Amino acid sequence: MPMSMRRISVLVPLLAVAVPSVAQAPAIPEPAPRLEPPAAMQTIGHAELLRHAEFLASDALGGRLTGSPGQEAAAKYIAGHFARLGLEPLGDERPDGQRSWFQDYRIIRTAITPDTRLEVAGQTFTAGFSVLANKPTKVDFTGEARFVGLGRMRGPSAEVERDANLEGVIPVVLAKTPSGKVDKNLGVEQKFMMSFQTFGRLGRTAQNLAKAGAKMIVFVMPDDAFGMADVLNYMGLAHGKDALAPGFQGGDRSMEMMSSMVGGRSKVPVVVMSEAASRDLLVRLGVELEAARKFLAGDGELPASKPVPATVKLEVVRDEDAVASNVCAVLRGSDPDFAHEAIVYSAHMDHVGTRMDGDVFNGADDNASGSAGLLGIASAYAKSKEKPRRSIIFLSVSGEELGLWGSKFYAENPTWKVSNLIANINTDMIGRSGPESGPFEVTVTPSFRHKMFSSIVQRSAALGETLGMTFTSGDKYYQRSDHYNFAVKGIPVVFFCNGEHEDYHQVSDHVEKLDADKMERIARLAFWTGWETANADERPQTLGRQQGWK
């Protein structure tokens, strides 16, 4: 699930709010024995779901950044699963008239070249840094690296003379971050707000040093108290982490604009080192770490240092013809009068890549869990002796984390007639409990308080009760996952998730933290909801705001 870029773009600092601790797991509620579930639903089991999640959330896939080799590997894995089930491909039409499993769409990729590196006093850094540059550029430099404190060029505390010539120098600058105690449960959006305070300061410093002749500026942070490295994953370039923009009309460009705000202030590349790389670099420059910390805190003098030989090879390239892909398959309906209509199950396969220090954002809950649910649901339909009356489409999309790109592209370029898509069932983050949902709760939108509440959600609430599950409102996520692009087409939707938690968009979102039983419950509920919809005499209807779920 992507962050709310609308909230971030306002750039209003937020207070750090502690995430409430999760209460002890409640006793299993007694199911309401009123409805008979379809036999195929029982075949959805946590063993299969975990197997899929473990592969998708493995380090080998590198965080599944859209258009990356890891995301391509995820797409091939999902297509292979659909093929083994005997489903029919429903992606792009091939030259031979047959369908592919894949639906490709164009993206614009800005990246650093594989040979980009920084050599300082005999140590080579090929990882552990993020490059802020929003256009193609090349730096091939040999000279010296020089520690310049906070890089100030004015006032009584200036560390660099106003008329200094930095033509042959790489200035190494301490990144001054907001002071004070940082809440350990600081969310990723709150980290963004705090980071932008720092980015503004760094941008102004880089501007001044570039005017003095520096061809590149390096910022170091001996300590990363509020996780600026996490934020730089969205804003900067690193090996294995490109900057992306949609290459098709109508794609959400808000992430690209955010990146430009950071990288566009300086006319030369800005490099920010990770916490560990910063410490190594400072040691090479003869700077004592404790002295640097005291100086940053305003409690000490400018630390002693020494200039050292440095070589930089940095190239930023832009590919305007890169490609990302969705995966699409269909199980044809059994009733000739209804098979032309279809229910779409969707889940996004992508996540946010690899942090500049090499740690992978595995995205186990977001969204290996929902993707595993999609694959398990597909297995249940394919293996069922009884087939649904309507057709069932299984859609695995990419680009969700960057602005719902894959589902947007599919909604605008559907491989099934839009007027015959009667419902969308979307699963995103279904493997955890947290502040918004307990083990036997599921967060759902549109809720009964929403104007787009529909009969499919209403019926799902009754089915959930039979499974011992209760619903909580997820209306704040109505525009934040892939169901939204179906909703804007007038298609009734239901979105199942567990809400955000302390590992949301953190490198700590690991597969061992998934609750396989909860994944199974939600996947079964999603299956049953779609099964009933596929076999009903009538299409789902929008009901508008109601007094309750039923």
C-alpha positions in Angstrom: 0.0 0.0 0.0 1.5 3.4 -0.9 1.9 6.2 1.5 -0.5 9.1 1.3 1.5 11.4 -1.0 -1.3 13.9 -0.8 -0.7 14.4 2.9 3.1 14.4 2.5 3.1 16.9 -0.3 1.5 19.5 2.0 4.8 19.5 3.9 3.3 20.4 7.2 5.3 18.9 10.1 3.5 16.3 12.1 3.9 15.4 15.7 5.4 12.0 16.4 2.5 9.9 17.7 3.2 6.7 19.5 1.6 3.6 17.9 -0.7 1.9 20.5 0.5 -1.4 21.7 -1.5 -4.4 20.4 -3.7 -5.9 23.1 -3.5 -9.6 23.9 -5.1 -11.7 21.2 -8.8 -12.2 21.9 -10.4 -15.6 22.2 -11.6 -17.1 18.9 -15.1 -15.8 18.4 -17.9 -18.4 17.8 -18.8 -18.4 14.1 -22.4 -17.7 13.3 -23.5 -21.1 11.8 -25.9 -19.6 9.3 -24.3 -20.0 5.9 -22.8 -22.9 4.1 -19.4 -22.1 2.6 -18.4 -23.5 -0.8 -16.3 -26.6 -0.6 -13.5 -25.1 -2.6 -13.0 -22.4 0.1 -11.7 -25.0 2.5 -8.7 -25.7 0.1 -7.2 -22.3 0.9 -4.6 -23.1 3.5 -2.0 -21.2 5.3 0.8 -23.6 4.2 0.3 -22.6 0.5 -0.1 -18.9 1.4 3.1 -18.9 3.4 5.0 -20.6 0.7 4.1 -17.9 -1.8 4.8 -15.1 0.7 8.2 -16.5 1.5 9.3 -16.5 -2.1 7.9 -13.0 -2.8 9.4 -11.5 0.3 12.8 -13.1 0.0 16.0 -11.1 -0.2 16.5 -12.6 -3.6 13.8 -10.4 -5.1 15.4 -7.2 -3.7 12.3 -5.5 -2.6 10.4 -5.9 -5.9 10.7 -2.3 -7.0 8.6 -1.8 -10.1 10.4 -2.6 -13.3 13.4 -4.1 -11.4 14.7 -7.7 -11.9 13.1 -8.6 -8.6 9.6 -7.4 -9.7 10.1 -9.2 -13.0 10.9 -12.4 -11.1 7.8 -12.0 -9.0 5.7 -11.5 -12.2 7.2 -14.7 -13.7 6.5 -16.6 -10.5 2.9 -15.5 -10.5 2.4 -16.3 -14.2 4.0 -19.7 -13.7 1.5 -20.4 -10.9 -1.4 -19.4 -13.1 -0.1 -21.6 -16.0 0.2 -24.6 -13.7 -3.4 -24.1 -12.6 -4.5 -24.3 -16.2 -5.8 -20.7 -16.3 -6.0 -18.8 -19.5 -3.6 -15.9 -20.1 -5.4 -12.5 -20.4 -2.5 -10.1 -20.8 -1.3 -8.3 -24.0 -2.3 -9.6 -27.4 0.8 -11.2 -29.1 1.6 -11.0 -32.8 0.3 -14.5 -33.3 -3.1 -13.4 -31.9 -2.7 -15.3 -28.7 -2.7 -13.6 -25.2 0.4 -13.2 -23.1 0.3 -13.6 -19.3 1.8 -10.1 -19.1 0.4 -6.6 -19.7 3.3 -4.2 -20.2 3.2 -0.5 -19.6 5.9 2.1 -20.1 7.9 3.7 -17.2 10.7 6.3 -17.1 13.7 5.1 -15.2 16.5 7.4 -13.8 19.4 5.4 -12.4 23.1 5.4 -11.5 25.3 3.3 -13.7 26.8 0.1 -12.2 30.4 1.5 -12.1 29.3 4.5 -9.9 31.7 4.6 -6.9 33.4 6.9 -4.5 37.1 6.2 -3.5 38.4 8.1 -0.5 41.9 7.5 1.0 42.1 4.0 -0.3 38.5 2.9 0.6 36.0 2.3 -2.2 32.3 2.9 -1.6 30.1 1.1 -4.1 27.1 1.0 -1.7 25.9 2.8 1.4 25.1 6.1 -0.4 22.1 7.7 -2.1 22.5 10.2 -5.0 20.1 13.2 -5.2 20.1 14.1 -8.9 16.9 14.3 -11.0 18.5 14.6 -14.5 21.3 12.8 -16.4 24.7 13.9 -15.3 28.3 12.6 -15.2 31.1 13.3 -12.7 34.6 11.9 -13.4 36.7 13.5 -10.7 40.1 13.1 -9.1 41.2 15.5 -6.4 40.7 15.6 -2.6 37.9 15.1 -0.1 37.8 17.8 2.6 35.8 17.8 5.8 34.0 21.2 6.0 31.8 20.8 9.2 28.3 22.0 8.4 29.5 23.7 5.2 28.6 27.2 6.3 30.0 30.0 4.2 28.6 33.0 6.1 28.6 34.4 9.6 31.0 33.9 12.5 30.6 30.1 12.5 31.6 29.7 8.8 33.7 26.7 8.1 34.3 27.6 4.4 35.6 31.0 3.3 33.1 32.9 1.2 35.6 33.3 -1.7 36.9 29.7 -1.4 37.7 27.9 -4.6 36.5 24.3 -4.4 37.2 23.3 -8.0 39.4 20.3 -7.0 37.6 19.5 -3.7 34.7 17.2 -2.7 33.3 18.9 0.4 32.2 16.4 3.1 29.5 18.0 5.2 27.8 16.9 8.4 24.0 16.6 7.8 22.4 18.4 10.6 19.1 16.7 11.4 16.3 17.8 13.8 17.4 17.5 17.4 15.5 16.0 20.3 14.3 12.6 21.2 12.7 10.7 18.4 9.8 8.3 19.1 10.8 4.8 18.3 7.4 4.2 16.7 7.7 7.1 14.2 5.8 6.3 11.1 7.2 6.5 7.6 5.1 9.6 6.7 6.3 11.3 9.9 9.8 10.5 8.9 9.1 12.2 5.6 8.0 15.4 7.3 11.1 15.5 9.6 13.4 14.7 6.6 12.1 17.6 4.6 13.3 19.9 7.3 16.7 18.5 6.7 16.5 18.3 2.9 15.8 22.0 2.7 18.9 22.8 4.8 21.1 20.4 2.8 19.9 21.9 -0.5 20.8 25.4 0.5 24.3 24.3 1.7 24.8 22.3 -1.5 23.9 25.4 -3.6 26.4 27.6 -1.9 29.2 25.0 -2.1 28.5 24.4 -5.8 28.8 28.1 -6.5 32.3 27.9 -5.0 33.2 25.3 -7.7 32.4 21.9 -6.1 31.4 19.3 -8.7 29.7 17.1 -6.1 28.8 17.4 -2.4 28.8 14.6 0.1 26.7 14.7 3.3 27.4 12.4 6.2 25.2 11.4 9.1 27.1 9.6 11.9 23.7 8.8 13.4 20.3 8.4 11.7 17.9 8.9 14.6 14.7 9.3 12.6 15.5 7.0 9.6 16.4 9.5 6.9 17.9 6.5 5.0 14.4 5.1 4.7 13.1 8.4 3.3 16.1 8.6 0.8 14.9 5.3 -0.6 12.0 7.2 -2.1 13.9 10.4 -3.0 17.3 9.3 -4.2 19.2 6.9 -6.4 21.3 4.0 -5.3 22.6 0.7 -6.7 19.5 -1.4 -7.0 17.2 1.6 -6.4 16.1 3.7 -9.4 13.9 6.7 -9.5 10.7 6.0 -11.6 8.0 7.9 -13.3 5.0 6.7 -15.3 5.5 6.7 -19.0 1.8 6.6 -19.9 -0.9 9.2 -19.9 -2.7 9.6 -16.7 -0.1 8.0 -14.4 0.3 9.6 -11.0 3.5 11.7 -11.0 3.5 12.8 -7.4 6.5 10.7 -6.3 8.5 12.1 -9.2 7.6 15.7 -8.2 8.6 14.9 -4.6 12.0 13.7 -5.8 12.5 16.8 -7.9 11.8 19.0 -4.9 14.8 17.4 -3.1 17.2 16.9 -6.0 16.4 20.0 -8.0 17.7 22.6 -5.5 21.4 21.9 -6.2 22.8 22.1 -9.8 25.4 19.4 -9.0 24.9 15.9 -7.6 24.4 15.5 -3.9 25.4 12.3 -2.2 24.2 11.3 1.2 26.0 8.5 3.0 24.4 5.9 5.2 25.1 5.8 8.9 27.7 3.1 8.6 29.3 4.5 5.5 29.4 8.0 7.1 31.4 6.7 10.0 33.9 5.0 7.7 34.3 8.1 5.7 34.8 10.3 8.7 37.5 8.0 10.0 39.3 8.2 6.6 39.2 12.0 7.0 40.7 11.8 10.5 37.5 13.0 12.2 36.8 11.5 15.6 33.1 10.3 15.7 32.4 11.6 19.2 33.9 15.0 18.3 31.6 15.1 15.3 28.6 14.2 17.4 29.4 16.9 19.9 29.8 19.5 17.1 26.5 18.5 15.6 24.9 18.9 19.0 26.4 22.4 19.4 28.6 21.3 22.3 32.0 21.3 20.7 34.5 22.9 18.4 35.0 22.0 14.7 36.7 18.6 14.8 40.2 18.2 13.5 40.5 16.6 10.1 42.8 16.1 7.2 42.3 16.3 3.4 42.7 13.0 1.6 42.9 11.8 -2.0 39.5 11.1 -3.6 38.2 9.8 -6.9 34.5 9.9 -8.0 32.9 8.1 -10.9 29.3 8.9 -11.0 26.9 8.8 -13.9 23.1 9.3 -13.8 21.2 8.0 -16.9 17.6 8.2 -17.9 15.7 5.5 -19.9 12.3 6.8 -21.2 11.4 3.4 -22.7 11.6 1.2 -19.7 8.8 -1.3 -19.1 7.0 -2.7 -16.1 4.3 -5.4 -16.2 1.1 -6.7 -14.7 0.1 -10.4 -14.8 -3.4 -11.3 -15.8 -5.3 -14.6 -16.1 -8.9 -15.7 -16.4 -11.0 -18.7 -15.5 -14.0 -18.7 -17.9 -17.5 -18.9 -16.4 -19.6 -22.0 -16.7 -22.9 -20.3 -17.5 -23.3 -19.2 -21.2 -25.6 -16.4 -20.1 -23.2 -15.0 -17.5 -19.7 -16.0 -18.7 -19.2 -12.7 -20.5 -19.3 -10.9 -17.1 -16.3 -11.1 -14.7 -15.2 -10.5 -11.2 -11.6 -9.2 -10.8 -9.4 -10.3 -7.9 -6.4 -8.0 -7.6 -3.3 -7.6 -5.5 -0.1 -5.7 -6.1 3.2 -7.6 -6.3 5.6 -4.7 -6.0 7.2 -3.0 -3.0 9.8 -0.3 -2.6 13.2 -1.9 -3.3 16.5 -1.9 -1.5 17.8 0.7 0.9 21.0 2.4 0.2 22.8 0.4 2.8 21.8 -2.8 1.0 19.0 -3.8 3.5 16.0 -5.0 1.6 12.5 -3.7 2.0 11.0 -7.3 1.8 7.4 -6.1 2.0 6.1 -9.4 3.6 2.8 -7.9 4.6 2.9 -5.1 2.0 2.1 -7.0 -0.2 3.5 -10.5 -0.3 0.6 -11.4 1.9 -2.1 -10.0 -0.4 -0.4 -11.5 -3.4 -0.2 -14.9 -1.7 -3.9 -14.5 -1.0 -4.5 -13.9 -4.7 -2.5 -17.0 -5.7 -4.3 -19.1 -3.1 -7.7 -17.9 -4.2 -6.7 -18.7 -7.8 -5.8 -22.3 -6.7 -9.1 -22.8 -5.0 -11.1 -21.7 -8.1 -9.0 -23.7 -10.5 -9.2 -26.9 -8.4 -12.9 -26.6 -7.6 -15.1 -29.3 -9.2 -17.9 -26.8 -9.5 -17.1 -23.8 -11.6 -18.6 -20.3 -11.1 -21.2 -19.0 -13.5 -19.4 -15.8 -14.2 -15.7 -15.5 -15.3 -13.0 -14.8 -12.7 -10.1 -12.6 -13.6 -6.9 -12.8 -11.5 -4.9 -9.5 -11.8 -1.5 -9.0 -10.2 -0.3 -5.5 -10.6 2.9 -3.5 -10.3 3.5 0.2 -9.6 1.0 0.3 -6.7 3.6 1.8 -4.3 4.4 4.6 -6.8 0.8 5.7 -7.4 -1.4 2.8 -8.4 0.2 2.7 -11.8 -0.5 -0.9 -12.8 -4.2 -0.9 -11.9 -4.6 2.5 -13.5 -3.1 1.2 -16.7 -5.3 -1.8 -16.6 -8.5 0.2 -15.9 -7.7 2.4 -18.9 -6.5 -0.4 -21.1 -8.5 -3.4 -20.0 -8.2 -6.9 -21.5 -11.9 -7.5 -20.7 -14.8 -5.2 -21.6 -15.1 -2.7 -18.7 -18.9 -2.7 -18.8 -18.8 -6.4 -18.1 -16.5 -6.1 -15.0 -19.1 -6.3 -12.3 -16.9 -6.2 -9.1 -13.3 -5.9 -7.9 -12.0 -7.7 -4.8 -8.6 -6.3 -3.7 -6.3 -7.8 -1.1 -3.4 -5.7 0.2 -1.7 -6.2 3.6 -3.7 -9.1 5.0 -1.0 -10.8 7.2 -0.7 -8.8 10.4 -2.7 -7.5 13.3 -2.1 -4.0 14.7 -3.7 -0.8 15.9 -6.5 -1.0 13.3 -7.5 -4.7 13.3 -7.1 -7.6 15.6 -6.5 -11.3 14.6 -10.2 -11.8 13.9 -10.9 -8.4 12.4 -10.5 -7.2 8.9 -10.3 -3.6 7.8 -12.6 -2.9 4.9 -13.5 -0.1 2.5 -16.0 1.2 1.3 -17.6 0.9 4.8 -21.3 1.4 5.5 -20.5 5.0 6.2 -19.1 5.5 2.7 -21.3 6.7 -0.2 -19.9 3.9 -2.4 -20.9 1.1 0.1 -22.3 -1.7 -2.0 -24.2 -5.0 -1.8 -20.9 -6.9 -2.2 -19.5 -5.3 1.0 -22.8 -5.9 2.7 -22.9 -9.5 1.8 -19.2 -10.0 2.7 -20.0 -8.7 6.3 -22.5 -11.6 6.7 -20.0 -14.1 5.3 -17.3 -12.8 7.6 -19.6 -13.2 10.6 -20.0 -16.9 9.7 -16.2 -17.2 9.7 -15.9 -15.5 13.1 -14.7 -12.2 11.7 -15.8 -8.6 12.3 -15.2 -5.6 10.1 -13.5 -2.3 10.9 -13.6 0.8 8.7 -10.8 1.2 6.3 -12.2 4.2 4.5 -9.0 6.2 4.9 -7.5 3.7 2.4 -10.3 4.1 -0.2 -8.0 5.9 -2.6 -4.8 4.2 -1.5 -4.9 0.8 -3.2 -5.7 -0.7 -6.5 -9.5 -1.1 -6.0 -9.7 2.7 -6.4 -9.0 2.6 -10.1 -11.9 0.2 -10.6 -14.2 2.3 -8.4 -13.6 5.4 -10.5 -15.0 3.3 -13.4 -18.2 2.8 -11.5 -17.4 -0.8 -10.6 -18.4 -2.0 -7.1 -15.3 -2.8 -5.0 -14.4 -4.3 -1.7 -10.9 -3.9 -0.2 -9.6 -6.2 2.5 -6.6 -5.3 4.6 -5.3 -5.2 8.1 -4.3 -1.5 8.2 -0.9 -0.1 9.0 1.4 -1.2 11.8 4.9 -0.5 13.1 6.6 -2.4 10.3 4.7 -0.6 7.5 7.3 0.4 4.8 10.2 -0.5 7.1 13.0 -3.0 6.3 11.6 -4.9 9.3 8.5 -6.1 7.4 9.7 -9.7 7.4 7.9 -12.9 6.5 8.3 -14.5 9.9 6.1 -11.8 11.4 3.1 -12.8 9.2 0.1 -14.4 10.9 -0.6 -17.2 8.5 -4.0 -18.0 10.1 -5.2 -14.5 9.6 -4.0 -14.6 5.9 -6.0 -17.8 5.5 -9.2 -16.3 7.1 -9.1 -13.2 4.9 -8.2 -15.1 1.7 -11.1 -17.4 2.4 -13.5 -14.5 3.0 -12.3 -12.9 -0.3 -12.9 -16.2 -2.1 -16.4 -16.7 -0.7 -17.3 -13.1 -1.4 -16.3 -13.5 -5.1 -17.8 -17.0 -5.3 -21.3 -15.7 -4.2 -21.0 -12.7 -6.5 -20.0 -14.9 -9.5 -23.0 -17.1 -8.9 -25.7 -14.5 -8.1 -28.6 -13.8 -10.4 -27.9 -10.0 -10.1 -24.9 -7.8 -10.3 -23.7 -6.0 -7.1 -25.4 -2.7 -6.5 -24.2 0.5 -4.9 -26.3 1.1 -1.8 -24.9 4.4 -0.5 -24.4 5.2 3.2 -26.2 2.9 5.7 -26.7 2.5 9.4 -24.5 -0.6 9.7 -22.6 -3.4 7.8 -25.8 -5.4 7.2 
